[in-house]
Amino acid sequence: METKSIPEIYGSLVFNDTVMRERLPKDVYKAVHKTIQNGTHLELDVANSVAAVMKEWAIEHGATHFTHWFQPMTGLTAEKHDSFISPEPDGTVIMEFSGKELVKGEPDASSFPSGGLRATFEARGYTAWDPSSPAFIKDGSLYIPTAFCSYGGEALDKKTPLLRSMNALSDEAVKVLHLLGHSEVKHVSTTVGSEQEYFLIDKDMYMKRKDLVFTGRTLIGAPAAKGQEMEDHYFGVLKPKVSSFMHDLDEELWKLGVPAKTKHNEVAPSQHELAPVFETANVAVDHNQLTMEIMKKVADKHHLACLLHEKPFEGINGSGKHNNWSIVTDTGLNLLDPGKDPSKNTSFIAFLTAIISAVDEYADLLRCSVATAGNDHRLGANEAPPAIISIFVGDELDAVLKSIESGTSFTEPGKVKMAMGAPVLPHITKDNTDRNRTSPFAFTGNKFEFRMPGSAVSVANANIVLNTAVAETLSKIADILKDVPAEERDAKVLEIAKDALKNHKRILFNGNGYTDEWVAEAERRGLDNLKSLPEAMPRLISKKSIDLFKKHGVFTEEELRSRYEINLENYVKTVHIESLAMQEMVRKDFTAGLVAYTKDLTAEASQKKALMPSSACTLEESTLTKLDTAAASMMTALDKLAADTDAAEAKDDLLEKANDYHASVLADMDALRAIVDGAEKLIPDQYLPYPTYGAMLFSLR
């Protein structure tokens, strides 16, 4: 069988620009291309032409059904499949797909989270085709990326507000650029590259862990004798099973047009990472959702389980999703590229100023955008940024900003050649600044890397906030510049930047974000340290937040309040499920192992005494004493967890309930876990009805 090359495979299942250019009539292609580039409305006759060609292409590739693929507030994707068949009077069928079916679908809106926007009996909702994200074929169906709204037009998904935020940023960015002399720019796009971290473990072991199956993370489990302390896994040689999985994953993603670029082992044992090439934010979000789904499917084919939870294993690194974000004009200019002399790059200084101001003014909303029950375990755990938002700009940009603030000239550092000491090795050009992996929001050359999003969630939330906040600060810059004579605007930008730095320099921090000293320093600076979702979420519906999103048309107040309700509800449900799963696992699984081992150890001690009455059973008796003590403490802790869970669940107010789950239930779970994990260290593996950390993390070869 002939093996296809990567260029032949790549995008082979995508109705992309190349396919449209080849198959659509020229006038139809131009209309679709204009819609994609400029966001203009697509007429029904054009949609009919596209639908006919799309159907024929899909059938040629084995598709029998189509589905509107959307992203409800579950954080996952949703799909309802309809076949292309249309029955004829003679008992035959023809294959049909109209422009109306392409453009609009009707799923049940009451069955998805709505945060009070929809009552249960109000079922009608709509999906609307997003032409800017290409359709694709998967599992015999044509997948059409769509937005999702209620009967009243309220956004019930993540795509709609993301598209709105992209438009808001583009509008304000174009205003600023026109004022700075870039009149040729018509549109600005945000581009995103989402690095995806994940764990792989044996599927059989996964199925034996109720906690992983029900919650995605281990709720009990003593640490293995070896973890990540030897630092031997990071970028290490790929194990054959992992390498085979990654190879197949790349191929499946490439077929779907997902530009998977980099793969490697991460820091923790059994942890890995995939990084794509930058794409327009909307497409990047769609592709990341698709990536997470394909990861799980490919893992299953390899008899592996792919864990996307932010903290599946206690005591070793959790998983994030670094959101690399930049701004690019339709003329090809990266507005975050400093150029050879950033101090004289007026556009760069204007946009850098806007971003610094936005991140400081709306740091609490950025924190809200990454707040989940899972990510709360990861943030600040010495493998991820703290819950405190700060910006790393590096030495060179720091020098530029200080020169602007002080009004002094900036001396551009020359490029340094590094000699490695061995004549055979080339001299390497050294970057003018280092990287800072502890920073939540770091400048990394020509983009910012937002490192706080968790591995399991959609990055739409973070980009919605980031786009909208920067749109607001750009709007303020445009308002100032519009009354300034053209020849004075460059100087005015420096003045605006100087004022902004005085007001917002507290957010700039180039040091180690993992230290206690930084936590104290951040508090002195007045920076928020919102450690949990219940603590952060009220900021989402503050007057400042509502005013921001309403002004730029990203959320109505009702849409924003619905997301507040949904986030709190998801948090409560998640911790509630974790509590019940932990109680069941400890009462049934762990207790069975403890009782069995205690019984055998008691019998062994009795037999030993019967055979040798004078001998001491010090080891057995000591272990039994420890296990008895642990068992008593465990039952007390279990009863407390059950009672506090019931008490939290009985609360009517959602925020109060979430706070109870955070303060009481999670604390009870931590206390119970400490007892169970301590006892597990005394019990041989064969007595436990579930695999241990050591077995799961080091099982793959």
Secondary structure, 3 states (H helix, E strand, C coil): CCCCCHHHHCCCCEECHHHHHHHCCHHHHHHHHHHHHHCCCCCHHHHHHHHHHHHHHHHHCCCCEEEEEECECCCCCECCEEECEEECCCCCEEECCCHHHHHEECCEHHHCCCCCCCCCCCCEEEEEECCCCCEEEECCEEEEEEEEEECCCCECECHHHHHHHHHHHHHHHHHHHHHCCCCCCCCEEEEEEECEEEEEEEHHHHHCCHHHHHHCCCCCCCCCCCCCCCCCCCCCCCCHHHHHHHHHHHHHHHHCCCCEEEEEECCCCCEEEEEECCEEHHHHHHHHHHHHHHHHHHHHHCCEEEECCCCCCCCCCCCECCEEEEEEECCCCECCCCCCCHHHCHHHHHHHHHHHHHHHHCHHHHHHHCCCHHHHHHCCCCCCCCCCCCEECHHHHHHHHHHHHHCCCCCCCCCEEECCCCCCCCCEEECCCCCCCCCCEEECCCCEEECCCECCCCCHHHHHHHHHHHHHHHHHHHHHHCCCCHHHHHHHHHHHHHHHHHHHHHHECCCCCCCHHHHHHHHHHCCCCCCCHHHHHHHHHCHHHHHHHHHCCCCCHHHHHHHHHHHHHHHHHHHHHHHHHHHHHHHHHHHHHHHHHHHHHHHHHHHHHHHCCCCCCHHHHHHHHHHHHHHHHHHHHHHHHHHHHHHHHCCCCHHHHHHHHHHHHHHHHHHHHHHHHHHHCCCCHHHCCCCCHHHHHCCCC
